[in-house]
Amino acid sequence: MAVTGVRWLLAPLWAAQIFTSAKSFCDNGILGSERLNRKGLHAWRCALAQRMADRRRLRLQDRVAPEDRAAFARDGFVLKRDFLPPSLFRRVRAEVEAYVAPAREMKQGDAVTRRIALDPDALAAMPACAEMVRLPEFQGLIRYVASFDVEPIVYVQTVFAQVDDAATDPQTALHADCFHPSLKAWLFLQDVAEDAGPFVYVPGSHRHTPRRLAWEKRMSVEASRLDRLSARGSFRLKTGDLKRMRLPEPQKFAVSANTLVAADTSGFHARGASARPSVRIEIWAYARRNPFLPFVGVDPWALAPLKHRQAPLFWGALDVLERFGLGRSPWRKAGRITAATPVATGEG
C-alpha cells in the first residue's frame, strides 16, 4: 500500500500528460487506469487527436498536390515513384555510399537498425542530400502527413535483417506506433524485394472509425495484460483484428529505388519479414509532436542553432541518462562507419 501511495503522488503529472503525446499505459496510472479506459479515456484521446490533426492538415493542404491529398485521405500514405530527378538521385546515393560518420545501432530480435544523423556536419559533407532534404516537394509532403509545419528528423537508415539466430524482430508484427497521427517517411536508395524486409501498411487504417475506436478502447482496458510494446502504447494486432475493423490485408511495398513513401504511423504497419539475411538502405524521416497543439508551426528546431541537431541531441540525452544510471540507451555507438558497413558481432 505504501508503494501505491507514493506512486499516486505522481497523479498531477499523470493528469497533465493526458493532453500530451504520452502513450505508455504502464508508466502513467491515469492513462493506464482500466476503470477510466472502460469509460472511454483512451478512445476519447484518439478521437480528439484525429480531429485536431485533420484541422491542422487543412491549413497545410496547399503544400501538397491534390492527388497526394486524395491518396493520403484514402490510404494513410503517399507513394511517389521516381521521386528525385535521376541525376540528383544518383548523387544522393553515391554520397550515402561513401559517407563515413558516427553511427548508432539498435538491435531488436534478429534485426539491427543503423542510423547516421543528417545533422549540419553531414549535410555540409553531402550537398546532394542537403538539396534533397530542402526540396519543397519533400518538405511539403512530410509536413502535411505529420500535420505540423515543423522540421522533421532525418537520417540515413540501414535495416539489417536476420543478423543472427535471435528471436524474431518485433517490428515485423503489425502495429500502430502511437494513438495519434504521426509521420515516418522512406526514400528507398535500393530496389526492395517483397521477401527482403519491405515496408508494410494496412491501407485506410489511419482513420479512427467507430470500429477502430472500439478496438482502441478494448486494447486500453486490457493494456496491463498485453505484451511489453503494447503496454507502452504501441498496440500489436492479433489474429482477426483487421477483419473485425473491416480493414483490408496489408500492402507490401516492393518498390524500385528512388521511391518515396510517407505514412501516418498511427495506421497499422510493420517491417516485412525477410526470407534471408538482407540489407535495406534509405533516407528516413520522422516527425511526432504533441497531438493536442492547435497550431501548425512555432517550431524551436527551425532556429539556426538547433536546426538538424535533434538526433545528436537526443542521443546525447540518452547517454547522459545512462551515465547516471537512469536507464540504458537502446541506441549504441557503432563507431565511424558507412551505411552499408557490415554489422559487427557483439554489442557496443
HUZIMO-V798398 format. One record per pair of residues at least 12 apart in sequence whose ideal C-beta (glycine too) atoms are under 10 Angstrom apart, sorted by the first residue. I is the first residue (numbers start at 1). GAP is how many residues later the second one is. If there is no record, write none. Layout:
BEGIN
I;GAP + I;GAP
END
This chain:
BEGIN
4;25 + 7;22 + 8;21 + 8;22 + 10;17 + 10;18 + 10;19 + 10;20 + 11;17 + 11;18 + 11;19 + 13;15 + 13;16 + 13;17 + 14;13 + 14;14 + 14;15 + 14;16 + 14;17 + 14;18 + 14;19 + 15;13 + 15;14 + 15;15 + 15;16 + 16;14 + 17;13 + 17;14 + 18;12 + 18;13 + 18;18 + 18;23 + 18;26 + 18;27 + 18;274 + 19;26 + 19;29 + 19;30 + 19;271 + 19;272 + 19;273 + 19;274 + 20;25 + 20;269 + 20;270 + 20;271 + 20;272 + 20;273 + 21;28 + 21;157 + 21;158 + 21;159 + 21;161 + 21;212 + 21;267 + 21;268 + 21;269 + 21;270 + 21;271 + 21;272 + 22;23 + 22;156 + 22;157 + 22;211 + 22;268 + 23;19 + 23;22 + 23;153 + 23;154 + 23;155 + 23;156 + 23;157 + 23;209 + 23;210 + 23;211 + 23;212 + 23;268 + 24;199 + 24;207 + 24;208 + 24;209 + 24;210 + 25;12 + 25;17 + 25;194 + 25;195 + 25;196 + 25;197 + 25;198 + 25;199 + 25;201 + 25;205 + 25;206 + 25;207 + 25;208 + 25;210 + 26;197 + 26;198 + 26;200 + 26;202 + 26;204 + 26;205 + 26;206 + 26;207 + 27;204 + 27;205 + 27;206 + 28;205 + 31;14 + 31;148 + 31;189 + 31;192 + 31;202 + 32;188 + 32;191 + 32;192 + 32;199 + 32;201 + 33;187 + 33;188 + 33;190 + 33;191 + 34;186 + 34;187 + 34;188 + 34;189 + 34;190 + 34;191 + 35;186 + 36;184 + 36;185 + 37;179 + 37;180 + 37;181 + 37;182 + 37;183 + 37;184 + 37;185 + 37;186 + 38;179 + 38;180 + 38;182 + 38;183 + 39;178 + 39;182 + 40;173 + 40;176 + 40;177 + 40;180 + 41;176 + 41;179 + 42;137 + 42;171 + 42;174 + 42;175 + 42;176 + 42;177 + 42;178 + 42;179 + 42;181 + 42;191 + 43;136 + 43;165 + 43;167 + 43;169 + 43;170 + 43;171 + 43;172 + 43;173 + 43;174 + 43;175 + 43;176 + 43;177 + 43;178 + 44;169 + 44;172 + 44;173 + 45;134 + 45;135 + 45;171 + 45;175 + 45;246 + 45;247 + 46;130 + 46;132 + 46;133 + 46;134 + 46;162 + 46;166 + 46;167 + 46;170 + 46;171 + 46;174 + 46;220 + 46;245 + 47;132 + 47;161 + 47;163 + 47;165 + 47;166 + 47;169 + 48;132 + 48;160 + 48;243 + 48;244 + 49;98 + 49;129 + 49;130 + 49;131 + 49;132 + 49;133 + 49;159 + 49;217 + 49;241 + 49;242 + 49;243 + 50;97 + 50;129 + 50;130 + 50;131 + 50;156 + 50;157 + 50;158 + 50;162 + 50;163 + 50;216 + 50;241 + 51;157 + 51;240 + 52;95 + 52;128 + 52;129 + 52;238 + 52;239 + 52;240 + 52;241 + 52;242 + 53;92 + 53;93 + 53;94 + 53;95 + 53;127 + 53;128 + 53;129 + 53;153 + 53;155 + 53;211 + 53;213 + 53;238 + 53;239 + 54;19 + 54;93 + 54;127 + 55;92 + 55;239 + 55;241 + 56;87 + 56;88 + 56;90 + 56;91 + 56;92 + 56;93 + 56;125 + 56;233 + 56;235 + 56;237 + 56;238 + 56;239 + 56;240 + 56;241 + 57;12 + 57;15 + 57;16 + 57;86 + 57;87 + 57;88 + 57;89 + 57;90 + 57;91 + 57;124 + 57;239 + 58;89 + 58;238 + 59;85 + 59;88 + 59;90 + 59;236 + 59;237 + 59;238 + 60;80 + 60;81 + 60;83 + 60;84 + 60;85 + 60;86 + 60;87 + 60;88 + 60;89 + 60;236 + 60;237 + 61;79 + 61;83 + 62;78 + 62;82 + 63;73 + 63;74 + 63;76 + 63;77 + 63;78 + 63;79 + 63;80 + 63;81 + 63;86 + 64;14 + 64;73 + 64;76 + 64;77 + 64;78 + 64;79 + 64;80 + 64;81 + 64;198 + 65;13 + 65;15 + 65;72 + 65;75 + 65;76 + 68;12 + 68;69 + 68;72 + 68;73 + 68;76 + 68;77 + 68;194 + 69;72 + 69;75 + 71;132 + 72;69 + 72;72 + 72;73 + 72;134 + 72;190 + 72;191 + 72;192 + 73;131 + 73;133 + 73;134 + 74;129 + 74;130 + 74;132 + 74;133 + 75;126 + 75;127 + 75;128 + 75;129 + 75;130 + 75;131 + 75;132 + 75;173 + 75;176 + 75;188 + 75;189 + 75;192 + 76;69 + 76;105 + 76;125 + 76;126 + 76;127 + 76;128 + 76;129 + 76;130 + 76;131 + 76;187 + 76;188 + 76;189 + 76;190 + 76;191 + 76;192 + 76;193 + 77;68 + 77;107 + 77;108 + 77;122 + 77;124 + 77;125 + 77;126 + 77;127 + 77;128 + 77;129 + 77;174 + 77;176 + 77;184 + 77;185 + 77;186 + 77;187 + 77;188 + 77;190 + 77;192 + 78;63 + 78;66 + 78;67 + 78;107 + 78;182 + 78;183 + 78;184 + 78;185 + 78;186 + 79;120 + 79;122 + 79;172 + 79;174 + 79;176 + 79;180 + 79;181 + 79;182 + 79;183 + 79;184 + 80;57 + 80;58 + 80;61 + 80;107 + 80;178 + 80;179 + 80;180 + 80;181 + 80;182 + 81;174 + 81;175 + 81;176 + 81;177 + 81;178 + 81;179 + 81;180 + 82;174 + 82;175 + 82;176 + 82;177 + 82;178 + 83;49 + 83;52 + 83;54 + 83;55 + 83;58 + 83;104 + 83;105 + 83;175 + 83;176 + 83;177 + 83;178 + 84;44 + 84;47 + 84;48 + 84;51 + 84;53 + 84;54 + 84;103 + 84;173 + 84;174 + 84;176 + 84;199 + 85;50 + 85;173 + 86;172 + 87;41 + 88;40 + 88;41 + 88;43 + 88;44 + 88;47 + 88;170 + 89;39 + 89;43 + 89;98 + 89;100 + 89;168 + 89;169 + 90;38 + 90;168 + 91;35 + 91;36 + 91;37 + 91;38 + 91;40 + 91;41 + 92;34 + 92;35 + 92;36 + 92;37 + 92;38 + 92;39 + 92;40 + 92;41 + 92;64 + 92;95 + 92;97 + 92;166 + 92;191 + 93;35 + 93;36 + 93;94 + 93;96 + 93;97 + 93;164 + 93;165 + 93;188 + 93;190 + 94;32 + 94;34 + 95;27 + 95;30 + 95;31 + 95;32 + 95;33 + 95;34 + 95;35 + 95;37 + 95;61 + 96;20 + 96;22 + 96;26 + 96;30 + 96;32 + 96;33 + 96;60 + 96;62 + 96;93 + 96;185 + 96;186 + 96;187 + 96;242 + 96;243 + 96;244 + 97;59 + 97;92 + 97;184 + 97;241 + 97;242 + 97;243 + 98;27 + 98;28 + 98;240 + 98;241 + 99;17 + 99;19 + 99;23 + 99;26 + 99;27 + 99;30 + 99;57 + 99;238 + 99;239 + 99;240 + 100;16 + 100;25 + 100;235 + 100;236 + 100;237 + 100;238 + 100;239 + 100;241 + 101;15 + 101;16 + 101;17 + 101;18 + 101;20 + 101;21 + 101;24 + 101;25 + 101;55 + 101;234 + 101;235 + 101;236 + 101;237 + 101;238 + 102;14 + 102;15 + 102;17 + 102;19 + 102;20 + 102;210 + 102;213 + 102;231 + 102;232 + 102;233 + 102;234 + 102;235 + 103;12 + 103;13 + 103;14 + 103;52 + 103;53 + 103;55 + 103;228 + 103;229 + 103;230 + 103;231 + 103;232 + 103;233 + 103;234 + 103;235 + 103;236 + 103;238 + 103;245 + 104;12 + 104;13 + 104;51 + 104;207 + 104;208 + 104;210 + 104;211 + 104;214 + 104;225 + 104;226 + 104;227 + 104;228 + 104;229 + 104;230 + 104;244 + 105;53 + 105;55 + 105;225 + 105;226 + 105;227 + 105;228 + 105;229 + 105;230 + 105;232 + 105;238 + 105;239 + 105;242 + 105;243 + 106;223 + 106;224 + 106;225 + 106;226 + 106;228 + 107;53 + 107;56 + 107;57 + 107;59 + 107;62 + 107;223 + 107;225 + 107;236 + 107;240 + 107;241 + 108;58 + 108;59 + 108;60 + 108;61 + 108;62 + 108;63 + 108;64 + 108;121 + 108;163 + 108;222 + 109;52 + 109;53 + 109;54 + 109;55 + 109;57 + 109;58 + 109;59 + 109;60 + 109;61 + 109;62 + 109;63 + 110;50 + 110;51 + 110;52 + 110;53 + 110;54 + 110;55 + 110;56 + 110;57 + 110;58 + 110;59 + 110;62 + 110;164 + 110;167 + 111;48 + 111;49 + 111;50 + 111;51 + 111;52 + 111;53 + 111;55 + 111;57 + 111;58 + 111;59 + 111;60 + 111;61 + 111;86 + 111;160 + 111;163 + 111;167 + 111;232 + 112;46 + 112;47 + 112;48 + 112;49 + 112;50 + 112;51 + 112;52 + 112;57 + 112;167 + 112;220 + 112;222 + 112;231 + 112;232 + 113;42 + 113;44 + 113;45 + 113;46 + 113;47 + 113;56 + 113;58 + 113;158 + 113;167 + 113;171 + 113;217 + 113;218 + 114;41 + 114;42 + 114;43 + 114;44 + 114;45 + 114;46 + 114;165 + 114;167 + 114;217 + 114;220 + 114;223 + 114;224 + 114;225 + 114;226 + 114;227 + 114;229 + 115;38 + 115;40 + 115;41 + 115;42 + 115;43 + 115;169 + 115;171 + 115;196 + 115;200 + 115;216 + 115;219 + 115;224 + 116;39 + 116;40 + 116;41 + 116;42 + 116;195 + 116;218 + 116;220 + 116;221 + 116;222 + 116;223 + 117;36 + 117;37 + 117;38 + 117;39 + 117;191 + 117;192 + 117;193 + 117;194 + 117;195 + 117;196 + 117;197 + 117;198 + 118;12 + 118;14 + 118;15 + 118;34 + 118;35 + 118;36 + 118;37 + 118;38 + 118;165 + 118;166 + 118;167 + 118;190 + 118;193 + 119;34 + 119;35 + 119;36 + 119;188 + 119;189 + 119;190 + 119;191 + 119;192 + 119;193 + 119;194 + 120;184 + 120;187 + 120;188 + 120;189 + 120;192 + 121;187 + 121;188 + 121;191 + 122;32 + 122;33 + 122;34 + 122;186 + 122;189 + 122;190 + 123;31 + 123;184 + 123;185 + 126;30 + 129;25 + 129;27 + 129;58 + 129;154 + 130;178 + 132;22 + 132;55 + 132;128 + 132;151 + 133;18 + 133;19 + 133;21 + 133;54 + 133;150 + 133;152 + 133;175 + 137;123 + 138;14 + 138;16 + 138;47 + 138;49 + 138;122 + 138;124 + 138;145 + 138;147 + 139;12 + 139;13 + 139;146 + 141;42 + 141;44 + 141;119 + 141;121 + 141;144 + 142;12 + 142;41 + 142;42 + 142;43 + 142;118 + 142;120 + 142;143 + 142;144 + 142;145 + 143;40 + 143;119 + 143;144 + 143;153 + 143;154 + 143;156 + 144;39 + 144;118 + 144;152 + 145;36 + 145;37 + 145;38 + 145;39 + 145;40 + 145;61 + 145;117 + 145;118 + 145;119 + 145;120 + 145;140 + 145;142 + 146;35 + 146;36 + 146;37 + 146;38 + 146;39 + 146;116 + 146;118 + 146;139 + 146;140 + 146;141 + 146;142 + 146;143 + 146;150 + 147;33 + 147;34 + 147;35 + 147;36 + 147;117 + 147;140 + 147;142 + 147;144 + 147;146 + 147;149 + 148;33 + 148;34 + 148;35 + 148;139 + 148;140 + 148;141 + 148;142 + 148;143 + 148;145 + 148;147 + 148;148 + 148;149 + 148;150 + 148;151 + 149;146 + 149;147 + 149;148 + 149;149 + 149;150 + 149;153 + 150;33 + 150;137 + 150;138 + 150;139 + 150;143 + 150;146 + 150;147 + 150;148 + 150;149 + 150;150 + 150;151 + 150;152 + 151;134 + 151;136 + 151;148 + 151;149 + 151;150 + 151;151 + 151;152 + 151;155 + 151;156 + 151;157 + 151;158 + 151;159 + 152;31 + 152;32 + 152;33 + 152;110 + 152;132 + 152;133 + 152;134 + 152;135 + 152;136 + 152;149 + 152;156 + 152;158 + 153;131 + 153;132 + 153;133 + 153;134 + 153;135 + 153;148 + 153;155 + 153;156 + 153;157 + 153;158 + 153;161 + 154;31 + 154;33 + 154;129 + 154;130 + 154;131 + 154;132 + 154;133 + 154;154 + 154;156 + 154;157 + 155;127 + 155;128 + 155;129 + 155;130 + 155;131 + 155;156 + 155;184 + 156;33 + 156;125 + 156;126 + 156;127 + 156;128 + 156;182 + 156;183 + 157;29 + 157;30 + 157;32 + 157;123 + 157;124 + 157;125 + 157;126 + 157;127 + 157;128 + 157;129 + 157;182 + 158;31 + 158;121 + 158;122 + 158;123 + 158;124 + 158;126 + 158;179 + 158;180 + 158;181 + 158;182 + 158;183 + 158;185 + 159;12 + 159;27 + 159;37 + 159;38 + 159;40 + 159;112 + 159;115 + 159;119 + 159;120 + 159;121 + 159;122 + 159;123 + 159;125 + 160;37 + 160;114 + 160;117 + 160;118 + 160;119 + 160;120 + 160;121 + 160;180 + 160;182 + 160;183 + 161;35 + 161;36 + 161;110 + 161;111 + 161;112 + 161;113 + 161;114 + 161;115 + 161;116 + 161;117 + 161;118 + 161;119 + 162;35 + 162;111 + 162;112 + 162;113 + 162;114 + 162;115 + 162;116 + 163;114 + 163;116 + 163;179 + 163;180 + 163;182 + 164;113 + 164;179 + 164;181 + 168;105 + 169;28 + 169;101 + 169;102 + 169;104 + 169;105 + 170;57 + 170;58 + 170;59 + 170;64 + 170;66 + 170;100 + 170;101 + 171;26 + 171;29 + 171;58 + 171;63 + 171;98 + 171;99 + 171;100 + 171;101 + 172;25 + 172;28 + 172;98 + 172;99 + 172;100 + 172;101 + 172;102 + 173;54 + 173;56 + 173;57 + 173;61 + 173;63 + 173;64 + 173;65 + 173;95 + 173;97 + 173;98 + 173;100 + 174;26 + 174;27 + 174;28 + 174;31 + 174;61 + 174;62 + 174;63 + 174;64 + 174;67 + 174;68 + 174;76 + 174;93 + 174;94 + 174;95 + 174;96 + 175;54 + 175;55 + 175;59 + 175;60 + 175;61 + 175;62 + 175;90 + 175;93 + 175;94 + 175;95 + 176;26 + 176;29 + 176;30 + 176;36 + 176;40 + 176;43 + 176;54 + 176;57 + 176;58 + 176;59 + 176;60 + 176;61 + 176;88 + 176;89 + 176;90 + 176;91 + 176;92 + 176;93 + 177;56 + 177;57 + 177;58 + 177;86 + 177;87 + 177;88 + 177;89 + 177;90 + 177;91 + 177;92 + 177;109 + 177;111 + 178;54 + 178;55 + 178;56 + 178;57 + 178;87 + 178;88 + 178;110 + 178;113 + 179;29 + 179;37 + 179;40 + 179;41 + 179;54 + 179;55 + 179;56 + 179;87 + 179;112 + 180;28 + 180;84 + 180;86 + 180;108 + 180;109 + 180;110 + 180;111 + 180;112 + 181;25 + 181;27 + 181;83 + 181;84 + 181;85 + 181;86 + 181;107 + 181;108 + 181;110 + 182;24 + 182;81 + 182;82 + 182;83 + 182;84 + 182;85 + 182;104 + 182;105 + 182;106 + 182;107 + 182;109 + 183;79 + 183;80 + 183;81 + 183;82 + 183;83 + 183;102 + 183;103 + 183;104 + 183;105 + 183;106 + 184;15 + 184;77 + 184;78 + 184;79 + 184;80 + 184;81 + 184;85 + 184;100 + 184;101 + 184;102 + 184;103 + 184;104 + 185;75 + 185;76 + 185;77 + 185;78 + 185;80 + 185;97 + 185;98 + 185;99 + 185;100 + 185;101 + 185;102 + 186;12 + 186;13 + 186;67 + 186;69 + 186;73 + 186;74 + 186;75 + 186;76 + 186;77 + 186;94 + 186;96 + 186;97 + 186;98 + 186;99 + 187;70 + 187;71 + 187;72 + 187;73 + 187;74 + 187;75 + 187;95 + 187;96 + 187;97 + 187;98 + 188;65 + 188;67 + 188;68 + 188;69 + 188;70 + 188;71 + 188;72 + 188;73 + 188;92 + 188;93 + 188;94 + 188;95 + 188;96 + 189;68 + 189;69 + 189;70 + 189;91 + 189;92 + 189;93 + 189;94 + 189;150 + 189;151 + 190;65 + 190;66 + 190;67 + 190;68 + 190;89 + 190;90 + 190;91 + 190;92 + 190;150 + 191;63 + 191;64 + 191;65 + 191;66 + 191;67 + 191;68 + 191;89 + 192;60 + 192;61 + 192;62 + 192;63 + 192;64 + 192;65 + 192;67 + 192;80 + 192;86 + 192;88 + 192;89 + 192;90 + 193;59 + 193;61 + 193;62 + 193;79 + 193;81 + 193;82 + 193;83 + 193;85 + 193;87 + 194;58 + 194;59 + 194;60 + 194;61 + 194;78 + 194;81 + 195;57 + 195;59 + 195;77 + 195;78 + 195;79 + 195;80 + 195;81 + 195;83 + 196;58 + 196;76 + 196;77 + 196;78 + 196;79 + 196;80 + 196;81 + 196;82 + 196;83 + 196;84 + 197;74 + 197;75 + 197;76 + 197;77 + 197;78 + 197;79 + 197;80 + 197;81 + 197;82 + 197;83 + 198;53 + 198;54 + 198;55 + 198;56 + 198;57 + 198;63 + 198;72 + 198;73 + 198;74 + 198;75 + 198;76 + 198;80 + 198;82 + 199;51 + 199;52 + 199;53 + 199;54 + 199;55 + 199;56 + 199;60 + 199;62 + 199;64 + 199;70 + 199;71 + 199;72 + 199;73 + 199;81 + 199;83 + 200;49 + 200;50 + 200;51 + 200;52 + 200;53 + 200;68 + 200;69 + 200;70 + 200;71 + 200;72 + 200;73 + 201;49 + 201;50 + 201;51 + 201;52 + 201;60 + 201;62 + 201;63 + 201;64 + 201;66 + 201;67 + 201;68 + 201;69 + 202;35 + 202;40 + 202;43 + 202;45 + 202;46 + 202;47 + 202;48 + 202;49 + 202;65 + 202;66 + 202;67 + 202;68 + 203;44 + 203;45 + 203;46 + 203;47 + 203;48 + 203;64 + 203;65 + 204;41 + 204;42 + 204;43 + 204;44 + 204;63 + 204;64 + 205;32 + 205;37 + 205;40 + 205;42 + 205;43 + 205;45 + 205;59 + 205;61 + 205;62 + 205;63 + 205;64 + 206;57 + 206;58 + 206;59 + 206;60 + 206;61 + 206;62 + 206;63 + 207;38 + 207;40 + 207;57 + 207;59 + 207;60 + 208;58 + 209;36 + 209;37 + 209;38 + 210;35 + 211;30 + 211;33 + 211;34 + 211;35 + 211;36 + 212;29 + 212;32 + 212;33 + 212;34 + 212;35 + 212;54 + 212;55 + 212;56 + 213;32 + 214;30 + 214;31 + 215;20 + 215;22 + 215;23 + 215;26 + 215;27 + 215;29 + 215;30 + 215;32 + 216;19 + 218;17 + 218;23 + 218;26 + 219;12 + 219;14 + 219;16 + 219;17 + 219;18 + 219;19 + 219;22 + 220;13 + 220;15 + 222;13 + 223;12 + 226;12 + 234;31 + 235;33 + 236;32 + 236;34 + 237;13 + 237;31 + 237;33 + 241;27 + 242;26 + 245;23 + 247;20 + 247;21 + 250;18 + 250;19 + 250;20 + 250;22 + 251;18 + 252;18 + 252;20 + 252;21 + 253;16 + 253;19 + 254;18 + 257;24 + 257;25 + 259;23 + 260;22 + 260;23 + 260;25 + 261;21 + 262;23 + 262;25 + 265;21 + 265;23 + 266;22 + 266;25 + 277;66 + 279;60 + 279;61 + 279;63 + 279;64 + 281;57 + 281;58 + 281;59 + 282;57 + 283;56 + 286;24 + 286;25 + 287;23 + 301;12 + 311;20 + 314;15 + 314;17 + 315;14 + 315;16 + 315;18 + 316;13 + 317;12 + 318;12 + 318;13 + 319;12 + 319;14 + 331;17 + 332;15 + 332;16 + 333;15 + 334;13 + 334;14 + 335;13
END
